[in-house]
Amino acid sequence: MKKVVGLAAAGLLAVSAANAGNLTIANTDMVLFGGVSAGFTWQSADRHDGSSGVGLAQKDFFSVNTFAIGLTKPATENSPLGFTAALASFEVPVIFASSQVVNSAKLIVHGNGETTGSFKPWLAFLSWMPVPGLTIDAGLLWDQFGERALTILNPNIHRGIVFTAHPVLFAGARATYDLGGAKVYIGYNQGGGLLQQNVSDAIEAGVLFNVDTITVGLHTYDESQGRNLYVLELKGKVGEIAAGLEFDYIKKDDAISDIDGNDVDTLPDYPDDSAWGVAININPSLGDIALPIRIEYVNNGDTQDSGYSNRGSGLFLTGYGTTWSFTITPTIKPTPNTFVRVELGYVTSDQDVYYENPGDEIATPPRGKSSRTVASLELGFAF
């Protein structure tokens, strides 16, 4: 039976599956979902993970990008209690750094410091619909905007620059109210996702609505004594061309931008207190063939004063100044459940933050490069 497995109660993900597994357990209908993907990547250079002597991990490597399996039973008016849970082990390659660097630097962790390579629950929440239209989710949630953490849920293999400013996942609670023509949500969590290891409290809120054929999303994510993130998303489709735009603005709280009153960010010593970025996605398709394209531009703060230990804002992990990237991912779906795609990505930054060999970043002077090129192949199966 053709089915779309939608975890829309939390706005998390939607996996198109031709043969989603329907199960009946204890007289309750549930849906089994998941997927697996593997691939090969070549990279000209890499970021380093912040430790001494660790630069480029490998020039080329094989990887199992995704292994995930989950079970969901949505909350409905007739059956107001539901749940969603998924076990997964996955890689998070980004356009400016390999997945090895992402996990070595522990950019995304949860629980006892486990990175995404650990096979464990990465999505798990209970749902309650007390009245029609209102859903309350509590547990391990994903944020409501931007790209998804798992490779198979995105049109491109590598996540973009803008993705790395998002919280991605966290333990908390969220209330969503469906007004028919719009949805509003508000939630509370205690951090624990991407760059959130020191976050103890955070509030999220947003609204999604349609203007003619365009879906508009307005989101905010406010960390206590951390980052304030504001996101605008626009999505639409004309014929066989889907397109989207995302604009992010990030501002530091006073607690991390001027903790000692001397106009210097001391957590750590990054001088600029804001950053912004924009991502444009265009995805033309014809039958089982698609050509997703992503273009990004970010401004991470322009301060280059050598008196600071770091430069720019530190909110994006691309050095001071501006960075732009281009990614194109020709994709074919041999069957409704499978895909094969190749990808070419390029990123260039004002600061020389990419390294070709281990130890290049601690050389005197550092042997950094201003750009990075990646080429990847990925094969996947989703159900």
C-alpha positions in Angstrom: 0.0 0.0 0.0 1.4 3.4 -0.9 1.7 5.6 2.1 3.5 8.7 3.3 5.0 8.2 6.8 4.5 11.7 8.3 5.7 12.7 11.7 3.8 16.0 11.3 2.7 16.1 14.9 6.2 17.5 15.7 6.9 18.8 12.2 10.0 16.6 12.1 10.2 14.6 8.9 8.3 13.1 6.1 9.5 10.0 4.3 7.8 9.0 1.1 7.5 5.2 1.2 6.0 3.0 -1.4 5.7 0.0 1.0 5.5 1.4 4.5 5.0 -1.4 7.0 1.6 -1.4 8.8 1.6 -3.3 12.0 -1.1 -4.2 14.5 0.1 -4.5 18.1 -2.2 -4.8 21.0 -5.1 -3.9 18.7 -3.3 -0.7 17.7 -2.4 0.2 14.2 1.2 1.4 13.8 3.6 2.2 11.0 7.1 0.9 10.7 9.5 3.3 8.9 13.2 3.7 8.3 16.0 3.4 5.8 19.6 2.7 5.0 22.2 4.5 2.8 25.9 4.2 2.0 28.3 6.1 -0.2 31.8 7.2 -1.1 33.3 10.7 -0.8 36.3 12.5 -2.1 37.4 15.8 -0.5 40.1 18.3 -1.4 40.5 19.6 2.2 38.7 19.5 5.5 38.1 21.5 8.7 39.9 20.4 11.8 38.2 19.3 15.0 39.9 21.7 17.4 42.4 19.3 18.7 46.2 19.6 18.0 47.4 18.1 14.8 44.0 16.9 13.4 43.4 18.3 10.0 42.2 16.3 7.0 40.9 12.9 8.1 41.1 11.2 4.7 41.1 12.3 1.1 38.5 9.7 0.2 36.5 7.2 2.2 33.4 4.9 2.2 30.7 5.4 4.7 27.4 4.1 6.0 25.5 7.4 6.0 22.2 6.2 7.5 20.8 3.2 9.3 17.4 4.0 11.0 14.3 2.1 12.0 11.3 3.4 13.8 7.7 2.9 14.8 5.0 5.5 15.0 1.4 5.7 16.1 0.0 9.3 15.7 -2.3 10.9 18.2 -5.8 11.4 16.8 -9.2 12.5 17.9 -10.4 8.9 18.3 -7.1 7.7 19.8 -5.6 10.7 21.6 -2.4 9.1 22.8 0.4 8.3 20.4 4.1 7.9 20.1 7.1 8.0 17.7 10.4 6.3 18.3 13.4 5.7 16.0 16.8 4.0 16.6 19.5 5.2 14.3 23.2 5.5 13.6 24.0 8.2 11.0 26.7 10.4 9.5 26.3 14.2 9.3 28.6 15.5 6.6 28.4 19.2 6.0 29.6 21.2 3.1 32.6 22.7 5.0 33.5 19.6 7.1 33.5 15.8 6.9 31.3 13.7 9.2 34.5 12.5 10.9 35.3 16.1 11.9 31.7 16.7 13.0 31.8 13.7 15.3 35.4 14.1 16.4 34.6 17.6 17.6 31.3 16.3 19.1 29.2 19.0 17.4 26.0 16.9 17.7 25.7 14.9 20.9 23.0 13.6 23.2 22.7 11.6 26.4 26.1 10.7 27.8 28.0 12.5 25.1 27.2 9.9 22.4 27.7 11.2 18.8 25.5 10.3 15.9 27.6 7.2 15.2 26.1 5.6 18.2 23.1 3.3 17.5 20.5 4.6 19.9 17.2 6.5 20.1 17.7 9.8 18.2 13.9 10.5 18.0 11.5 9.4 20.8 8.4 11.2 22.0 4.9 10.7 23.3 2.0 12.6 21.8 -1.3 13.7 23.3 -4.3 15.3 21.6 -6.5 16.6 24.5 -8.8 18.5 22.1 -9.1 18.4 18.3 -6.4 20.4 16.7 -4.1 20.6 19.7 -1.2 18.1 20.0 1.4 18.0 22.8 4.6 16.2 22.2 7.2 15.4 24.9 10.5 13.6 24.7 13.5 13.7 22.3 12.3 16.2 19.6 13.7 17.7 16.4 13.5 21.3 15.5 10.9 22.6 13.1 13.0 24.2 10.4 15.8 23.7 7.9 17.5 20.5 6.8 17.1 17.2 8.6 19.8 15.4 10.5 19.6 12.2 8.5 21.1 12.2 5.0 18.2 10.3 3.4 15.7 13.0 4.4 17.4 15.8 2.4 17.7 16.4 -1.3 21.5 16.9 -1.0 24.0 14.5 0.6 25.9 17.2 2.5 24.1 19.5 5.0 24.5 23.2 4.3 26.3 26.0 6.2 23.0 27.4 7.6 22.1 24.0 9.1 25.0 24.2 11.5 23.4 27.2 13.3 20.3 25.2 14.1 19.7 23.2 17.4 18.7 20.1 15.4 17.5 18.0 18.3 16.8 18.3 22.0 14.9 16.8 25.0 11.8 18.9 25.8 8.1 19.4 25.1 6.1 21.2 22.4 2.5 22.2 21.9 1.2 22.5 18.3 -2.2 23.9 17.4 -3.6 23.3 13.9 -5.9 26.2 12.9 -6.8 24.6 9.6 -5.1 27.2 7.4 -2.1 27.7 9.7 -0.2 26.0 12.5 1.4 27.6 15.6 3.7 26.0 18.1 5.6 26.7 21.2 8.0 24.6 23.2 10.6 24.3 25.9 13.7 22.2 26.1 17.1 21.9 27.8 19.4 21.8 24.8 21.7 18.9 24.0 21.8 19.0 20.2 24.1 20.8 17.8 26.4 23.2 19.7 24.0 23.0 22.7 26.1 21.1 25.2 26.1 24.1 27.6 22.5 25.2 27.1 20.2 24.5 30.1 17.0 26.3 28.9 15.6 27.2 25.5 12.3 28.3 24.1 11.1 27.7 20.6 8.0 29.2 18.8 6.7 29.5 15.3 3.9 29.8 12.8 3.4 28.1 9.5 0.8 29.3 6.9 0.1 29.5 3.2 0.0 32.5 1.0 -1.4 31.4 -2.3 0.9 28.5 -3.3 3.7 29.4 -1.0 4.2 27.9 2.4 5.6 30.5 4.9 7.4 29.6 8.1 8.4 32.0 10.8 10.5 30.5 13.7 12.4 31.7 16.7 14.7 29.7 19.0 16.0 31.5 22.2 18.6 29.9 24.3 19.0 31.2 27.9 22.4 32.9 28.0 23.2 31.7 24.5 22.0 32.3 21.0 18.8 33.9 19.7 17.9 32.5 16.3 15.3 33.9 13.9 14.3 32.0 10.8 12.2 32.8 7.7 11.3 29.9 5.4 9.5 30.1 2.0 8.6 27.0 0.1 6.6 26.4 -3.1 6.4 24.5 -6.4 5.7 25.6 -10.0 5.0 22.7 -12.3 7.9 20.2 -11.8 10.2 22.7 -10.1 10.2 22.9 -6.3 12.0 25.8 -4.6 12.7 27.2 -1.2 14.4 30.0 0.6 15.7 30.2 4.2 17.0 33.3 5.9 18.6 33.0 9.4 19.7 35.8 11.7 21.5 34.9 14.9 22.2 37.2 17.8 24.2 36.4 21.0 22.7 37.1 24.4 24.6 39.6 26.6 25.8 36.8 28.8 28.0 35.5 26.0 28.7 38.7 24.0 29.8 41.0 26.9 30.1 39.0 30.1 32.7 41.3 31.6 31.4 44.6 30.3 34.4 45.2 27.9 32.5 44.6 24.7 34.4 41.3 24.1 32.7 37.9 23.9 34.6 35.8 26.4 32.8 32.5 25.7 35.1 32.2 23.9 36.8 35.4 22.7 34.9 36.1 19.5 34.5 39.8 18.9 31.3 40.0 16.8 27.9 39.3 18.4 25.7 38.4 15.4 25.7 36.6 12.1 23.3 35.9 9.2 22.9 33.5 6.4 20.6 32.7 3.4 20.1 29.4 1.6 18.3 29.0 -1.8 17.1 25.5 -2.9 15.9 24.7 -6.4 14.8 21.2 -7.3 13.6 20.5 -10.8 12.4 17.0 -11.5 11.2 14.9 -14.4 9.6 11.6 -13.5 12.2 9.7 -11.4 15.0 12.1 -12.1 15.7 15.2 -10.0 18.5 17.9 -9.9 18.6 19.5 -6.5 20.7 22.7 -6.3 21.6 24.6 -3.1 23.3 28.0 -3.0 24.2 29.6 0.4 25.8 32.8 1.6 26.6 33.6 5.2 28.2 36.6 7.0 29.9 35.5 10.2 31.1 38.9 11.4 34.0 40.9 9.9 36.3 41.6 12.8 39.8 40.4 12.0 41.7 42.2 14.9 44.6 40.0 15.8 44.2 41.0 19.4 41.4 38.5 19.7 42.0 34.8 20.1 39.4 34.2 17.4 37.7 36.3 14.7 34.2 36.9 13.6 31.2 35.8 15.7 31.9 32.1 16.0 28.2 31.4 15.3 28.9 29.7 12.0 32.0 27.4 11.9 33.4 29.0 8.8 35.8 31.7 10.2 35.4 35.4 10.0 33.8 37.3 7.1 31.7 35.8 4.4 31.3 32.2 3.0 29.4 30.9 0.1 28.7 27.4 -1.1 27.2 25.7 -4.2 25.9 22.1 -4.2 24.3 20.1 -7.0 23.0 16.6 -6.6 21.7 14.7 -9.7 19.4 12.0 -8.4 17.5 9.0 -9.9 15.0 6.8 -8.2 15.1 3.3 -9.9 12.1 2.3 -7.7 9.8 4.3 -5.4 11.9 3.0 -2.4 15.4 3.5 -3.8 17.7 6.2 -5.0 21.1 6.7 -6.5 22.7 10.2 -6.4 26.0 11.9 -7.1 27.0 15.2 -5.7 29.5 18.0 -6.3 29.9 20.7 -3.7 32.1 23.7 -3.4 32.6 26.2 -0.5 34.9 29.2 -0.2 35.5 31.4 2.8 37.3 34.7 3.5 39.4 32.9 6.2 41.7 30.0 5.3 40.0 27.4 7.5 40.4 24.3 5.3 43.4 22.0 5.6 44.8 19.4 3.2 47.0 17.5 5.7 47.0 16.7 9.4 49.0 19.3 11.3 48.5 22.0 8.7 46.5 24.1 11.2 49.3 24.2 13.7 52.1 24.8 11.3 54.0 28.2 11.4 52.3 29.9 9.6 49.2 27.7 9.3 48.9 26.1 5.9 45.2 26.8 5.4 43.1 27.0 2.3 40.2 29.3 1.5 38.1 26.7 -0.3 37.0 23.0 -0.2 35.6 20.8 -2.9 33.7 17.5 -2.3 32.4 14.8 -4.7 30.1 12.1 -3.3 28.1 9.1 -4.4 25.2 7.7 -2.3 22.8 4.8 -2.7 19.8 4.4 -0.4 16.7 2.5 0.4 13.8 4.0 2.4 10.6 2.4 3.7 
